[in-house]
Amino acid sequence: MSDTILIVEDEQRLARLLADYLEAAGYATAHLADGAEVVARVRTDEPALILLDLMLPGTDGLTICREVRAFSTVPIIMATARVEEIDRLLGLDLGADDYICKPYSPREVVARVKAVLRRAGTGAASPGEGPLALDETTLRVRAGRREVELTAVEFALLAALHGAPGRIFSRDRLMDRIYRDHRVVSDRTIDSHVKKLRRKLAEILPEQDLIHSVYGVGYRYEVRPPA
């Protein structure tokens, strides 16, 4: 695997702008504008991370992501210009590591790249790691010597997020995870559970916010270093 960020984007000016910001942050970059070239490139020279646009000439981003995941675990950040596509991307379970919606700030892209690479590396938070320890038999969660008891729904919600650090979960996906009987509940129900869960986690870990809102999409669990 190389240390290069592969930018797959058919808008040349945007690709150049992303490359400038990434290179200023210390990354090497490569660029492909045609989706049909991506899989072969990854097979012969796997990058450190792929910034993958959804709408591409040749082969679309969804197909590319599926084909790459058949042989590689290279981190992938998918981008789309259509907010309504995000829920579809999440629901497809394509194996992308993050999603970002256009128009975006190049600085935000650099921050996302750093976060995904950090999670993929030795400093990444992985299931079972980080400040929390979950005990399914007692529905308790511990941070050091402090612990708090959760409701069954709150525990299932935390377990889903904690089990895939950094992954964005839509509200619909979280509903499927915590309500096995597929009952119909509103988005506000999930938001209410998250609010209560955050309040309880703050009792044992007041210095960290581990459950982060992703505007218009859902939630993710992520351990972030202190500011």
C-alpha positions as a printed NumPy array, in Angstrom:
array([[  0.   ,   0.   ,   0.   ],
       [  1.299,   3.474,  -0.887],
       [  0.883,   6.618,   1.212],
       [ -1.08 ,   8.34 ,  -1.568],
       [ -4.622,   9.709,  -1.355],
       [ -6.432,   8.738,  -4.565],
       [ -8.919,  11.44 ,  -5.618],
       [-11.606,  10.027,  -7.926],
       [-13.418,  13.107,  -9.201],
       [-14.43 ,  14.179, -12.707],
       [-14.595,  17.896, -11.864],
       [-11.029,  18.889, -12.645],
       [-11.025,  22.174, -10.71 ],
       [-12.42 ,  20.512,  -7.59 ],
       [ -9.923,  17.659,  -7.866],
       [ -7.062,  20.134,  -8.132],
       [ -8.349,  22.099,  -5.143],
       [ -8.588,  18.952,  -3.032],
       [ -5.106,  17.921,  -4.095],
       [ -3.706,  21.33 ,  -3.113],
       [ -5.227,  21.153,   0.371],
       [ -4.215,  17.537,   0.935],
       [ -0.666,  18.156,  -0.253],
       [ -0.449,  21.216,   2.016],
       [ -1.431,  18.884,   4.866],
       [  1.477,  16.594,   3.977],
       [ -0.228,  13.93 ,   1.844],
       [  0.775,  12.722,  -1.618],
       [ -2.137,  12.65 ,  -4.075],
       [ -3.152,  11.008,  -7.343],
       [ -6.189,  11.764,  -9.471],
       [ -8.515,   9.759, -11.693],
       [-11.477,  11.3  , -13.53 ],
       [-12.89 ,   8.128, -15.103],
       [-14.521,   5.569, -12.827],
       [-13.64 ,   2.726, -15.185],
       [ -9.94 ,   3.149, -14.322],
       [-10.239,   2.971, -10.535],
       [-10.422,  -0.757,  -9.729],
       [ -7.436,  -1.653, -11.891],
       [ -5.437,   1.19 , -10.34 ],
       [ -6.24 ,   0.051,  -6.809],
       [ -5.275,  -3.542,  -7.658],
       [ -1.846,  -2.53 ,  -8.955],
       [ -1.055,   0.36 ,  -6.615],
       [ -3.326,   0.438,  -3.566],
       [ -3.52 ,   3.952,  -2.071],
       [ -3.739,   4.88 ,   1.598],
       [ -7.293,   6.169,   1.087],
       [ -9.768,   6.801,  -1.75 ],
       [-11.874,   9.948,  -2.041],
       [-14.629,   8.562,  -4.266],
       [-17.289,  10.659,  -5.975],
       [-20.677,   8.992,  -6.455],
       [-21.422,  10.254,  -9.962],
       [-18.624,   9.44 , -12.376],
       [-18.216,   8.726, -16.081],
       [-17.372,   5.133, -16.946],
       [-18.313,   3.41 , -13.697],
       [-20.313,   4.952, -10.847],
       [-19.031,   5.216,  -7.294],
       [-21.404,   2.605,  -5.859],
       [-20.141,  -0.052,  -8.261],
       [-16.522,   0.935,  -7.67 ],
       [-16.966,   0.69 ,  -3.9  ],
       [-18.493,  -2.79 ,  -4.162],
       [-15.752,  -4.031,  -6.507],
       [-12.922,  -2.604,  -4.402],
       [-14.381,  -4.092,  -1.22 ],
       [-14.31 ,  -7.534,  -2.863],
       [-10.505,  -7.561,  -2.567],
       [ -9.359,  -4.625,  -0.427],
       [ -9.994,  -2.908,   2.914],
       [ -8.525,   0.41 ,   1.758],
       [-10.385,   3.279,   3.493],
       [-13.003,   4.927,   1.245],
       [-14.73 ,   8.279,   1.718],
       [-17.679,   8.654,  -0.655],
       [-18.935,  12.043,  -1.848],
       [-22.285,  12.995,  -3.34 ],
       [-23.92 ,  16.236,  -4.444],
       [-27.362,  14.941,  -3.441],
       [-28.271,  14.906,   0.247],
       [-31.039,  12.377,  -0.365],
       [-28.44 ,   9.843,  -1.563],
       [-26.811,   9.61 ,   1.871],
       [-29.548,   7.443,   3.39 ],
       [-29.367,   5.15 ,   0.348],
       [-25.592,   4.836,   0.691],
       [-25.91 ,   3.981,   4.362],
       [-28.671,   1.463,   3.709],
       [-26.651,  -0.373,   1.074],
       [-23.889,  -1.275,   3.531],
       [-21.291,  -0.8  ,   0.81 ],
       [-18.381,  -0.764,   3.216],
       [-17.413,   2.887,   2.784],
       [-15.707,   4.372,   5.832],
       [-17.293,   7.8  ,   5.645],
       [-19.645,   9.936,   3.548],
       [-19.522,  13.637,   2.728],
       [-22.029,  15.807,   0.899],
       [-21.208,  18.445,  -1.693],
       [-20.666,  21.34 ,  -1.567],
       [-18.032,  20.776,   1.088],
       [-15.102,  22.716,   2.451],
       [-11.704,  21.329,   1.392],
       [-10.635,  21.815,   5.008],
       [-13.474,  19.518,   6.085],
       [-12.3  ,  16.909,   3.585],
       [ -8.767,  17.062,   4.995],
       [-10.172,  16.672,   8.516],
       [-12.245,  13.656,   7.429],
       [ -9.222,  12.092,   5.727],
       [ -7.143,  12.503,   8.882],
       [ -9.913,  11.019,  11.035],
       [-10.452,   7.995,   8.783],
       [ -6.734,   7.287,   8.494],
       [ -6.39 ,   7.632,  12.263],
       [ -9.163,   5.068,  12.767],
       [ -7.576,   2.759,  10.198],
       [ -4.145,   2.984,  11.831],
       [ -2.733,   1.917,  15.17 ],
       [ -4.298,   4.882,  16.918],
       [ -7.772,   4.01 ,  15.726],
       [-10.583,   3.226,  18.098],
       [-11.877,  -0.241,  17.325],
       [-14.687,  -2.336,  18.803],
       [-13.953,  -3.027,  22.468],
       [-11.309,  -0.28 ,  22.67 ],
       [-11.58 ,   3.276,  23.895],
       [-12.812,   4.619,  27.24 ],
       [-15.999,   2.524,  27.512],
       [-16.548,  -1.098,  28.529],
       [-20.004,  -2.551,  27.844],
       [-21.482,  -5.381,  29.922],
       [-24.429,  -6.913,  28.099],
       [-25.429,  -9.142,  31.025],
       [-26.055,  -6.211,  33.385],
       [-26.8  ,  -3.46 ,  30.823],
       [-24.061,  -1.418,  32.453],
       [-21.33 ,   0.632,  30.833],
       [-18.083,   1.515,  32.602],
       [-15.406,   4.133,  32.17 ],
       [-12.571,   3.38 ,  34.568],
       [-14.1  ,   2.928,  38.031],
       [-17.323,   4.749,  37.178],
       [-20.33 ,   2.978,  35.745],
       [-23.939,   3.652,  34.84 ],
       [-26.898,   1.397,  34.096],
       [-28.751,   1.792,  30.8  ],
       [-32.172,   0.737,  29.637],
       [-32.294,  -2.136,  27.138],
       [-32.964,   0.286,  24.279],
       [-30.168,   2.649,  25.346],
       [-27.739,  -0.272,  25.638],
       [-28.656,  -1.593,  22.183],
       [-28.201,   1.892,  20.738],
       [-24.784,   2.333,  22.323],
       [-23.71 ,  -1.202,  21.356],
       [-24.541,  -0.533,  17.689],
       [-22.567,   2.706,  17.594],
       [-19.69 ,   1.49 ,  19.796],
       [-19.301,  -1.662,  17.71 ],
       [-18.449,   0.331,  14.572],
       [-16.509,   3.431,  15.649],
       [-16.519,   6.188,  13.065],
       [-19.291,   4.669,  10.994],
       [-22.329,   6.849,  10.326],
       [-25.643,   5.231,  11.231],
       [-28.844,   6.657,   9.795],
       [-31.812,   6.87 ,  12.147],
       [-33.573,   4.147,  10.149],
       [-30.611,   1.799,  10.559],
       [-30.487,   2.48 ,  14.291],
       [-34.214,   1.755,  14.572],
       [-33.633,  -1.622,  12.91 ],
       [-30.831,  -2.36 ,  15.374],
       [-32.68 ,  -1.483,  18.581],
       [-36.242,  -2.514,  17.69 ],
       [-36.07 ,  -6.143,  16.584],
       [-39.859,  -6.286,  16.25 ],
       [-39.638,  -3.591,  13.522],
       [-42.169,  -1.406,  15.274],
       [-42.868,   1.959,  13.65 ],
       [-41.285,   4.84 ,  15.545],
       [-40.396,   8.374,  14.527],
       [-36.96 ,   9.921,  14.012],
       [-37.592,  11.954,  17.149],
       [-37.71 ,   8.735,  19.171],
       [-34.118,   7.944,  18.195],
       [-33.074,  11.529,  18.938],
       [-34.69 ,  11.254,  22.372],
       [-32.839,   8.012,  23.14 ],
       [-29.549,   9.557,  22.022],
       [-30.138,  12.597,  24.248],
       [-30.774,  10.38 ,  27.299],
       [-27.788,   8.168,  26.453],
       [-25.482,  11.178,  26.155],
       [-26.697,  12.435,  29.535],
       [-25.899,   9.1  ,  31.198],
       [-22.487,   8.817,  29.541],
       [-21.675,  12.325,  30.767],
       [-22.094,  11.024,  34.335],
       [-19.141,   8.652,  33.949],
       [-17.153,  10.486,  31.27 ],
       [-17.92 ,  14.212,  31.577],
       [-14.847,  15.317,  29.677],
       [-15.73 ,  13.566,  26.394],
       [-18.614,  13.592,  23.945],
       [-18.507,  10.204,  22.22 ],
       [-21.753,  10.236,  20.226],
       [-21.632,  12.8  ,  17.44 ],
       [-24.492,  14.09 ,  15.301],
       [-24.016,  14.084,  11.522],
       [-26.301,  16.828,  10.255],
       [-29.186,  15.541,   8.176],
       [-27.949,  11.938,   8.342],
       [-27.705,  10.352,  11.784],
       [-25.069,   9.577,  14.405],
       [-21.603,   8.134,  14.843],
       [-19.486,   6.985,  17.803],
       [-16.007,   8.448,  17.715],
       [-13.294,   8.96 ,  20.31 ],
       [-11.677,  12.285,  19.591],
       [ -8.53 ,  13.643,  21.192],
       [ -9.044,  16.589,  23.554],
       [ -9.075,  19.979,  21.781]])
